C-alpha cells in the first residue's frame, strides 16, 4: 500500500527526476538543482549524488549524446515504462489510456504528442498533482507506482548493463518508491 503522505513529502524529488530524465540542457546541471531538490538524509541521496558526480565529468554535449544514445537507440533502455512489458500490444494501449485518465482526474492535461507512460511525464505528474484528501488517490497512485516500479526495474537493469550514469539516478528513484510503501504491521493475537 502506498503511503500517500510520504509520497507527497517527496514531490520535489520527483520534480528533480523529471528534470534529469528530460533531454539535458545547461540548466539541468546547475549546481543548485541537486541541493534545492534532495536533502542528504533522503533515501535516494547516495545514488543521486553518485549520478550527479558522474555527470559532472562530461561536457553538456557529451551528456546530450549519452542521453540520445541511451534512451533513443537502446530498445531495452526506453523511457516508456510499459514498452518493455507490453511493446505495442492491446494491453499497453489500455494501460496508456488508464494513465491518461488518471492524469486528467488530478488536473494534468497531457500534451497531444506525448505517451502517458513517458517516465519524465510520470515524475512531473507526481511533482505537480494535488491528491491530498481525494478518495480516488490511493487506488490511482497504487496503479501509477506499480507501472513505475515495473518499468523502472527493467530500465535500471538495462542501464546497469550499459554502465550508464543514469543507472544511479533510476536506482535512487526506486529507493524513493520503497520509502513510500507502507509496511503492513502484523496483528498480534
N, C-alpha and C positions, 0 to 999 in steps of 0.2 A: 504494500500500500504506500502511496506517495504521501510524504509529509508536505502538504501544500504551503504551510507556513515557512518551513525550511527552504523550499524551492523559491518562495518569494524573497527570502533573505539573500538568495544567490542571483537575483535578477541582473545586477551589474556584471557579474561574472559571465552570464550568457550574452550580455552586450559585448563584452570583450571577445568571446568566442566567435560571435557573428562577425565582428570586425576583422579578426585574424583569419577567418575562413573565407572571406570575400577576396576578390582579386586585390593583391597588395598594392598599396600606394605609399607615398612618402609618409603620410600622417599615421599609417598603420603601425609604424615602429617608432613613433615619437617616444622619447624616454618616459614621459609622464603617463602614457597609456597603461602600462602594467601597474605602476604604483597607485594609480587612481581607481583601478578596477578590482584588484585582488590583493587581499591582505596576506601577510606572511603566515598567518595561522589558518588560512583556508586550506581545506584538504587537497586542492588541486595545485597549490603554490609550488611545491618542489618540481612537479612535472612541467608546469608552465614556465617556471624560471629556467629550467634546462632548455626548453624550446626557445625562449627569448634569447638566452645567451648564444645558442647555436645560430639563430637567425642574424645576430649581430656580427657574425663572421663573414656574412655575404653582403654584396652591394645590392641596392634595390633592383637593378636589372637582373642580377643573378637570382634573387628571390622570385621575381616575376617569371623567369624562365623555369625555375624549380616548381613553382606553383602550376604553371601550364603543363609541364612535362608530367607532373604527378597526377593532377586531378583531371586533366583533359585527355591525356593519352594512355593512362593505365586503367583498363576496364575495371579492375578489382579495387581501384582506389578512387572510386567515384564519390562525389559529394551528394549523390541522390540516395537517400537512406533505404529505399525499398528496392532499388535496382538489383543488387546482388541476389537478394532472395527471390524476387518475382520476375526480374528482367522486364519484358514488355507484355506480361500476361494480363488476363482479365482481372486477376486478384490485385495486381498493382494498380490498375485503373480504379478499382473500388477503394483501395486504401488512399490513393491520391484524392479522391472525391471526399472521403471521410475527413481527411486532414483539412481540406479546403473549407468544409462546413464548420469544423472546429475553429479555425481561424476567424471565420466570419461571425461565429457565435460570440466570440470575445472581442469583436470590433476591428479585426485586421482585414482590410481589403487586399486581396492578393494581386500582385502585378499580373497582367494578362500573359506576359511572356515567361512566367516562372512556374515550375512544377512545385507542388506543395511539399514534396519530400526533400527539397534542397536544404542541406544542413545549415548554411548561413541564415536562411529564411526561418528555419525552425528555431534556431537560437535567438534570432531577432524577435520572434513571436513571444518566447518566454520572457525576454527582456521587456517588451513593450505591453504585453497583455495585462489586464486588470481582472483577476479572478477571485479575489478575496470576497467571501460571502456569497458566491454564486453556487447554488446547489448542483449545478452541472459539472463543476470543476473537477471533482475527484475522479469521476469516470473518464472525462475527457482527457485530463492530463495523464492518467494511467495509460491510456492508449498512446498518447504522444510520446511519453517517456519509453514505452515498450518499443516503439518504432525507432526512437533514437538509440536505445541501448543495443538493439539487434543490428541496426545498420552501422553504428559506430564500432561495434566489435569487429565486424568484417573489415571496415576501413582501417582500424588500428592494426589488425594483423597484416594487411597489405602494406601499410606504411612501415611497419617493422621490417618486413621482407626487403623493402627498398631502402632501408636505413635512412629514412626521411626525418628531418627535424619535426615535421608535422605529427609524427608518431607521439611525441611527448605532449603536444597540445591535445590530441584526442584522448590520450591516457588521462590527462588532467581533467578533461570534460567528464570522462567516465567516473572519476573519483567524486566529482560533484553529484552525479546521479546516485552513486552509492550512499553518499551522505544524506540524500533526500528520501531514502527508503525507510519507512517506519519499521522498526523491529517489533515483531509480534511478541508480546510478553506472555509466556505460558501461564495458564491459570493454575493456581495451587489448590489442591483439594482440601 
